Amino acid sequence: MKKALHRLAVLSLPLALTASVLPAQSVSAAVDRTAKLNAKAPKGFKRKNAKGVTNVNKYLYPRRDYVGVFTQYDNSTPVKGARYFGGLVGKKKPNVIKGFANWGAPFDQEWAKTIWKAGAIPQWELEAHPVDWNDNITVKKIASGKADAYIKQIAQSIRAAKVPVALSFAHEFNGDWYEWGYCSRPKHTPPATACKYKTRPADFKKAWKRMHGIFTKAGATNTIWMWSPNETGPRAEVGLKQFYPGNAYVDWIGLIGYYRSTSSTYAKVFSPSIRQLRKFTKKPIIIGEVSTRPGGNRPRQIRDFLKNVAADPGVIGFIWFNKDQRKNEGPNGDYRVEKSKAGVNAFKTGLKKGYFGR
């Protein structure tokens, strides 16, 4: 989905930030029998962690599902937006807060530290819109090393912050609606945005690995690497594996998808992509963005979504897109759950029926 260059989202971590081991969970009478705790880390799981920064390993494989939201609040009030949504759906202290920025913007250490101090993990989405002030950046330039100075700068800043930072770069790369995306339909009229830049899957993987390597050398192991494809429905001819840099370079799969029609279901929107992903990786999947169109189907679709996330031990949670997009998408673009009392109630009930949040 096209969005502004800067935005916020929130996830609810499933354990206290100071806890190292999740306590044993008793089954509540309210929990649906199909709900499952998430899978544990693979046997022998190891991940390098530099001294002086937070060890993020305990946050990579949560036993309970994250509950997340993208809010309309700006970078000055991220916690306010998170807690507003949390109050609506019964989770009053969401504790991962996400901000978006374009390539070339500095990483704000105080932003990250403030979020961490409030009991939350900052999650940073780095986009790559080419503009004058970032030397008209492209994925190919990043892959070739022409942007190394900026990568080193943000890696050093994230390390200096010392707190966990979940980083996603160039999300929805398998689509053609962003400049960094993949042009799968070059003869389409009018041509898609990505077709002007002709980024290949190999370019994307090389850029990702280059960034990861620079971060590792900088000791920024407090970074959680989130690889974020769009669900395959809009461009079914584009396979996901060709973009995957490898398990050594990825911590989370941030799969993105929306219930865009009255007939949308989890099985139609997400299951085909998850089946494809599981053919080449077992990394934890978090639904990086999701919402439903307004209308009478919203409560049913919310119930469908939450039940299916709760039932899959390999899907560790979601981020709900809770913003009014009518200026860009027309009357069906109001994704705010609070505009439907039945939708809010469906959310509250659905969260109680799974192992969600703390």
C-alpha positions in Angstrom: 0.0 0.0 0.0 1.3 3.4 -0.9 1.8 5.7 2.2 3.5 8.8 3.3 7.3 8.8 3.9 6.8 9.0 7.7 4.3 7.0 9.8 3.9 5.1 13.0 2.9 1.7 14.1 2.8 -0.3 17.3 3.2 -3.9 18.3 2.4 -5.4 21.7 5.3 -7.6 22.9 4.3 -10.8 24.5 6.6 -10.5 27.5 7.9 -7.9 29.8 11.0 -6.2 28.4 13.1 -7.2 31.4 12.0 -10.9 31.3 14.4 -13.4 29.8 12.1 -16.4 29.9 8.4 -16.5 29.3 6.6 -18.2 32.2 4.5 -21.3 31.5 1.1 -20.4 30.1 -2.1 -21.9 31.5 -5.0 -22.4 29.2 -7.7 -19.8 29.8 -11.3 -20.8 29.4 -11.7 -17.9 27.0 -8.9 -19.2 24.6 -10.1 -20.9 21.5 -9.1 -24.6 21.2 -7.5 -23.9 17.9 -5.1 -21.2 19.3 -1.5 -22.2 19.9 1.5 -20.7 21.6 4.2 -19.8 19.1 7.1 -22.1 18.2 10.2 -21.9 20.3 13.6 -20.9 18.8 15.2 -23.8 16.8 17.4 -26.1 18.8 20.9 -24.7 18.9 19.8 -21.2 17.8 22.6 -18.7 18.0 22.9 -15.1 16.9 26.0 -12.9 17.3 25.5 -10.1 19.8 28.1 -7.3 20.4 28.9 -6.1 23.8 27.4 -2.9 25.0 24.0 -3.2 23.2 20.8 -5.1 24.1 20.8 -8.7 23.3 17.6 -9.1 21.1 17.5 -12.9 20.9 14.7 -13.3 23.5 12.4 -11.1 21.4 12.8 -13.0 18.1 10.8 -16.1 19.0 7.9 -14.9 21.3 5.6 -17.6 22.7 2.6 -15.2 22.6 1.5 -13.2 19.5 2.4 -9.6 19.0 -0.5 -7.2 18.8 0.4 -4.2 16.6 -1.1 -1.1 15.1 -0.2 1.7 12.7 -1.7 4.9 14.0 -2.3 8.4 12.7 -0.1 10.1 15.3 3.1 11.7 14.2 6.6 11.1 15.5 6.2 13.5 18.4 3.5 11.4 20.1 4.2 7.7 19.2 3.3 6.3 22.6 0.0 8.2 22.6 -1.1 6.7 19.4 -0.2 3.2 20.5 -2.0 3.5 23.8 -5.1 5.0 22.1 -5.5 1.9 20.0 -4.6 -0.4 22.9 -7.4 1.2 24.9 -9.9 0.5 22.1 -9.1 -3.2 21.8 -8.2 -4.1 25.4 -4.4 -3.9 25.2 -3.6 -0.7 26.9 0.2 -0.8 26.7 1.4 -1.8 23.3 5.1 -1.9 23.5 6.8 -1.8 20.1 6.4 1.5 18.2 7.2 1.8 14.5 8.3 4.9 12.6 8.9 5.3 8.8 11.6 7.4 7.2 13.0 7.9 3.7 16.6 7.1 2.7 19.0 9.8 3.8 17.1 10.7 7.0 19.2 10.4 10.2 18.3 7.7 12.7 16.9 9.6 15.8 18.5 8.0 18.8 16.4 10.0 21.2 13.3 8.8 19.5 14.4 5.2 20.0 15.5 5.7 23.6 12.3 7.5 24.5 10.3 4.6 23.1 12.4 2.1 25.0 12.2 4.1 28.2 8.4 3.9 27.8 8.6 0.2 27.7 8.5 -0.3 24.0 10.8 -1.5 21.2 11.3 1.0 18.3 10.7 -0.4 14.8 12.1 1.6 11.9 10.9 1.2 8.3 13.5 2.6 5.8 12.1 3.4 2.4 14.1 4.3 -0.7 12.2 7.0 -2.6 14.7 8.8 -4.9 14.8 12.5 -4.2 17.4 15.3 -4.6 18.5 15.2 -1.0 19.5 11.5 -1.1 21.2 11.7 -4.5 18.2 10.1 -6.1 18.9 6.8 -4.4 18.2 3.4 -6.0 18.6 -0.1 -4.9 21.3 -0.6 -7.5 23.3 2.3 -6.0 23.0 0.7 -2.6 24.1 -2.6 -3.9 27.2 -1.1 -5.6 28.4 0.6 -2.5 27.6 4.2 -3.5 25.5 4.6 -0.3 27.9 3.0 2.2 28.6 6.3 4.0 24.9 6.6 4.9 24.5 3.0 5.9 27.5 3.3 8.2 26.0 6.4 9.7 22.7 4.8 10.6 24.4 1.6 11.8 26.6 3.6 14.1 23.5 5.5 15.4 21.5 2.4 16.0 24.4 0.9 17.9 24.9 4.1 19.9 21.2 3.9 20.9 22.0 0.5 22.4 18.3 -0.5 22.5 16.6 -3.0 20.2 15.6 -1.6 16.8 13.6 -3.7 14.3 14.7 -2.6 10.8 12.8 -3.2 7.6 14.3 -1.9 4.3 12.4 -1.4 1.0 9.2 -3.2 2.0 6.8 -4.7 -0.6 9.8 -5.1 -2.9 8.0 -7.8 -4.9 5.3 -5.3 -6.1 5.8 -2.7 -8.8 4.1 0.3 -7.1 7.3 1.6 -5.4 10.4 2.9 -7.0 12.5 0.1 -5.4 10.0 -2.6 -6.5 10.2 -5.2 -9.3 8.8 -4.6 -12.8 7.1 -7.8 -13.6 4.8 -6.3 -16.3 7.0 -4.1 -18.5 4.5 -4.0 -21.3 1.7 -2.8 -19.1 0.2 0.7 -20.0 0.7 3.0 -18.2 4.0 1.5 -17.0 4.3 0.9 -13.2 6.5 3.1 -11.1 9.1 0.3 -10.6 9.6 -0.1 -14.4 11.5 3.1 -14.6 14.2 1.8 -12.3 14.5 -1.8 -13.3 15.6 -3.2 -10.0 16.3 -6.9 -10.2 15.9 -9.4 -7.4 19.7 -9.9 -7.4 20.1 -6.1 -6.8 17.8 -6.2 -3.9 19.6 -9.2 -2.3 23.0 -7.7 -2.8 21.8 -4.4 -1.3 20.3 -6.2 1.7 23.5 -8.2 2.4 25.7 -5.2 2.0 23.6 -3.3 4.6 23.7 -6.3 6.9 27.4 -6.6 6.6 28.1 -2.9 7.4 25.8 -3.2 10.4 27.6 -6.3 11.7 31.0 -4.6 11.3 29.6 -1.6 13.3 28.5 -3.9 16.1 24.8 -2.9 15.6 23.6 -6.4 16.6 20.7 -4.8 18.5 19.1 -4.6 15.0 16.3 -7.0 14.3 16.2 -7.6 10.5 12.7 -7.7 9.1 12.3 -8.8 5.5 8.9 -7.5 4.3 7.3 -8.8 1.1 3.7 -8.0 0.0 1.4 -11.0 -0.2 1.6 -12.5 -3.6 -2.0 -11.9 -4.8 -1.5 -8.6 -6.6 1.5 -10.0 -8.6 1.1 -13.7 -8.4 3.6 -14.3 -11.2 6.4 -12.9 -9.0 8.0 -15.6 -6.7 9.3 -14.6 -3.3 12.4 -16.8 -3.0 14.3 -14.9 -5.7 14.4 -11.9 -3.3 15.4 -13.7 -0.2 18.9 -12.9 1.0 19.1 -16.0 3.2 18.4 -17.0 6.8 21.7 -15.6 8.0 20.5 -12.1 7.0 16.9 -12.2 8.2 15.2 -12.4 11.7 11.6 -11.9 10.9 9.4 -12.2 7.7 7.1 -9.1 7.7 4.4 -10.3 5.4 2.0 -7.5 4.3 -1.6 -7.9 3.1 -5.1 -6.4 3.3 -8.7 -7.6 3.2 -9.6 -5.5 0.1 -12.9 -7.0 -0.9 -16.0 -8.4 0.8 -14.9 -11.9 -0.1 -11.4 -11.6 1.3 -10.3 -14.2 3.9 -7.1 -15.2 5.5 -7.0 -18.3 3.3 -7.2 -16.1 0.2 -5.0 -13.2 1.3 -2.2 -14.8 3.4 -2.2 -18.6 3.1 -0.8 -18.8 -0.5 2.2 -16.6 0.5 2.8 -18.4 3.7 2.9 -21.8 1.9 5.4 -20.3 -0.6 7.5 -18.9 2.2 7.7 -22.1 4.1 9.3 -23.8 1.1 12.5 -21.9 1.7 12.5 -20.5 5.3 11.1 -21.3 8.7 11.8 -17.8 10.1 9.0 -16.3 12.2 6.4 -14.5 10.2 4.8 -11.3 11.5 1.9 -9.8 9.5 3.6 -6.4 8.9 0.5 -4.6 7.8 -3.1 -5.6 7.7 -6.6 -4.1 7.8 -10.1 -4.4 6.3 -12.3 -2.1 4.3 -15.2 -0.4 6.1 -18.6 -2.0 6.0 -20.6 -4.8 7.4 -18.0 -7.4 6.6 -15.4 -5.8 8.9 -16.3 -7.7 12.1 -16.4 -11.1 10.4 -13.0 -10.4 8.7 -11.4 -9.3 11.9 -12.6 -12.5 13.6 -11.3 -14.5 10.6 -7.9 -12.8 10.8 -7.3 -13.1 14.5 -8.4 -16.7 14.7 -6.0 -17.7 11.9 -3.0 -15.8 13.4 -3.7 -17.4 16.8 -3.8 -20.9 15.2 -0.4 -20.7 13.4 2.6 -21.2 15.8 4.8 -19.8 13.0 3.0 -16.5 12.7 4.1 -14.4 15.7 1.6 -11.5 15.5 0.5 -8.6 13.3 0.4 -4.8 12.9 -3.0 -3.4 12.3 -3.2 -0.4 9.8 -5.5 1.9 11.7 -5.5 5.1 9.6 -8.0 7.1 7.5 -6.8 6.9 3.9 -9.9 8.3 2.2 -7.9 11.2 0.6 -5.8 8.7 -1.3 -8.2 5.7 -1.7 -11.7 7.1 -1.7 -14.6 6.2 0.6 -13.4 2.6 1.2 -10.0 3.9 2.6 -11.0 4.5 6.2 -9.2 1.6 8.0 -9.8 2.9 11.5 -11.4 0.1 13.6 -13.0 2.7 15.9 -15.4 3.6 13.1 -17.2 0.3 13.7 -18.4 -0.6 17.1 -19.0 -4.2 16.0 -15.4 -4.2 14.6 -14.0 -3.0 18.0 -16.0 -5.7 19.8 -14.7 -8.3 17.3 -11.2 -7.2 18.0 -11.6 -7.5 21.8 -13.2 -10.9 21.6 -10.7 -12.2 19.1 -7.7 -11.1 21.2 -9.2 -12.9 24.2 -9.5 -16.2 22.2 -5.8 -16.4 21.3 -2.5 -16.1 23.1 -2.1 -12.4 22.2 0.0 -9.8 24.0 1.4 -10.0 27.4 
